[in-house]
Amino acid sequence: MRRLNLIFGLLLFLAFILSGQYMRHVFTPEHLDDLVQRAQIRSNHIYVLLIALLNLLASRIPSGYSKHWQGYADTAARTLMMIAACFLVTGFWYEHDGDLANRKFTRLGLFGTLGAVGLMIVNGWLSPRAD
């Protein structure tokens, strides 16, 4: 799972760089008069960076736990983090229409990110790892 987080994090970082180039050439200030749209696409761009860095960080966290439920919780957190990344990337491409109430993918991605990080923190606090 750690290797998958590393690969996913590197791919998401590449997506962050490419989406930045997309914004630079397509969503220039001259083409977007609506400040809400500009804020939406820029915030979604930063969310892609956030989830990329969290996946890279998760790849460095050891996953050897002494109890079976801890391993399941770790796998669930890492999987949730990757699913949240998919939602955030989808939000970048589809949720910049100026309607702040209609950001389902971004909302699901951010809640998934919060849940994954929270689960990893609680799992680390409750259990000493078998190193």
C-alpha positions in Angstrom: 0.0 0.0 0.0 2.9 2.4 0.8 4.3 2.0 -2.7 0.8 2.7 -4.2 0.6 5.9 -2.2 4.0 6.9 -3.5 3.1 6.2 -7.1 -0.3 7.9 -6.7 1.4 10.9 -5.0 3.9 11.3 -7.8 1.2 11.1 -10.5 -0.9 13.6 -8.6 2.1 16.0 -8.3 2.5 15.6 -12.1 -1.2 16.4 -12.5 -0.7 19.5 -10.3 2.1 20.7 -12.6 0.1 20.0 -15.8 -3.1 21.6 -14.4 -1.0 24.7 -13.6 0.1 24.9 -17.2 -3.5 24.4 -18.2 -4.6 27.3 -16.0 -1.7 29.4 -17.3 -2.7 29.0 -20.9 -6.5 28.6 -20.8 -7.8 30.2 -17.6 -5.9 33.5 -17.8 -7.3 36.6 -16.1 -8.2 38.1 -19.5 -10.4 35.1 -20.2 -12.1 34.9 -16.8 -14.0 37.9 -15.7 -15.8 36.1 -12.9 -13.7 36.2 -9.8 -15.6 33.3 -8.2 -14.7 31.1 -11.2 -11.0 32.1 -10.8 -11.1 31.4 -7.1 -12.7 28.0 -7.7 -10.2 26.7 -10.2 -7.3 28.0 -8.2 -8.5 26.5 -5.0 -9.1 23.2 -6.7 -5.6 23.4 -8.1 -4.2 23.8 -4.6 -6.3 20.9 -3.4 -4.6 18.7 -6.0 -1.3 19.7 -4.5 -2.5 19.0 -1.0 -3.7 15.5 -1.8 -0.5 14.8 -3.8 1.7 15.8 -0.8 -0.4 13.8 1.6 -0.1 10.7 -0.5 3.7 11.2 -0.7 3.7 11.7 3.1 1.6 8.6 3.6 4.1 6.6 1.6 6.7 7.3 4.3 4.5 6.2 7.2 5.2 2.6 8.2 2.3 0.2 7.9 3.3 -2.7 10.1 0.8 -2.9 12.9 0.6 -5.6 15.6 -3.2 -6.1 15.5 -5.3 -7.0 12.5 -7.8 -4.2 12.9 -5.0 -1.7 12.8 -3.9 -3.0 9.4 -7.4 -2.8 8.2 -7.8 0.8 9.4 -4.5 1.7 7.8 -5.5 0.2 4.5 -8.9 1.9 4.7 -7.2 5.3 5.4 -4.8 4.9 2.5 -7.6 3.8 0.1 -9.8 6.7 1.2 -7.0 9.1 0.5 -6.6 7.8 -3.0 -10.4 8.0 -3.6 -10.4 11.5 -2.2 -7.7 12.4 -4.7 -9.9 11.2 -7.6 -12.7 13.4 -6.4 -10.4 16.4 -6.1 -9.0 16.0 -9.6 -12.5 15.6 -11.0 -13.5 18.7 -9.1 -10.7 20.6 -10.8 -11.9 19.8 -14.2 -15.7 20.1 -13.7 -16.4 22.5 -10.8 -15.4 26.0 -11.9 -18.7 27.4 -13.1 -19.1 30.1 -10.5 -21.7 28.2 -8.4 -20.3 27.7 -5.0 -23.2 25.5 -3.8 -22.6 23.0 -6.6 -19.2 21.6 -5.7 -20.0 18.0 -4.9 -16.7 16.5 -6.0 -14.6 19.0 -4.2 -16.7 18.6 -1.0 -16.4 14.8 -1.2 -12.7 15.0 -1.8 -12.1 17.3 1.1 -14.2 15.3 3.5 -12.4 12.1 2.3 -9.1 13.8 2.9 -10.1 14.8 6.4 -11.4 11.3 7.1 -8.2 9.6 5.8 -5.8 11.8 7.7 -8.0 11.6 10.8 -8.1 7.8 10.6 -4.3 7.6 10.2 -3.7 9.9 13.2 -6.1 7.9 15.4 -4.7 4.6 14.3 -1.2 5.8 15.1 -2.2 7.1 18.5 -4.1 4.0 19.6 -1.5 1.5 18.6 2.2 1.0 18.9 3.6 -0.4 15.6 5.4 -3.7 15.5 8.7 -2.5 14.2 
